[in-house]
Amino acid sequence: MKLPVAPNRDLGQHFLVDDNILGVAGRLADLGPNDVVLEVGAGLGVLTAYLAERVRLVHAVELDRGLEPHLRDAVAGHDNVQLVLGDALTLPLETLDPPPEKLVANLPYQIATPLVAESLDGLPAVELWCVMVQREVAHRFFAVPGTKSYGAVSVLLQLTAERRGFHPVARTVFRPPPNVDSALVAFRRTRAWGPEFRHLKEIVQSAFAHRRKTLLNSLELSGGGRAEAEAALEKLGLPVDTRAEALAPQEFLELAELLP
C-alpha cells in the first residue's frame, strides 16, 4: 500500500494499513452506537473512520497538523467526528464535550505509558480502554509483583482496571513496519478515583524511581520522611529492606493511606 504522505520519523509515525485488525479492536472495545470514543494518534484516519461508522461520536486527536487534510478526507461524510489538533499530553482532554466513555487508539509508542497513566483519573468518564501499544508495554500494564516488567504503571493501572483482552499484532499491519512487536490490550475500569489518586501516584512513582534501592530509601530520596515511611512499613508488616517490586498493588494503596 502506497502512503499519501511520508511518515514523520521524529514523531515515530507508523500508520495502520491493515483493515483486518480493526475488527479485533472493535470487538475488544465492545463498541456500541451510543458510545463516545476518544482516539489519540488518529494518523491517516483508518481507525477513525471505522469508529465513526459504529459509535455516536469520536474525539480524534492528532499532533501532526500536516495530516489534517488526509484525516478530513478519511472521515468525509461522517459528521460525528470532532478533530482535535495538538499534543494529547498537554491538551485539556478533560474538557472534551461530551466526555469520552472509551479510549480506543493506536497510541504513539512514546506517549502510550504516560497517556494511559494520566487517563486513569484525568478522564474519569472513561470506563474502557482498548489501545495498541508495544507488546512489552502491554505486558507491563498487567505485570505481577516480583517481575522485571512490574512497575509504577502496573500498580496504578491494576488498582484502577481489570484486563479484558489481549491480542498480539504483527508488524506488517503498519507502514512502515516498526522494529518492535505490538499488541492490542483492553481493560475496563473497576475503581473511580478522587483527589487521593495524586498522592497515591506520587508514592508509587517515588517507590520505583530507584529500582536498585530499598523502598524506604527510594521514598526518602524522593523527599519523603524516613521515620514516617519506617512506621508505615512496620504497620504493613513489611521489613525495612523491602523493595518496591515486592509490594502488590493493594499494599501500595495501603502504604499511601499511611503516608502524609
PyMOL commands that set and color helices and strands:
alter all, ss='L'
color gray80, all
select helices_A, chain A and resi 9-11+20-29+46-52+65-74+93-95+109-122+135-141+152-158+171-173+196-207+215-221+226-235+244-246+249-258
alter helices_A, ss='H'
color red, helices_A
select strands_A, chain A and resi 15-16+36-40+57-62+81-85+102-106+128-134+161-169+174-175+182-189
alter strands_A, ss='S'
color yellow, strands_A
deselect
rebuild
show_as cartoon
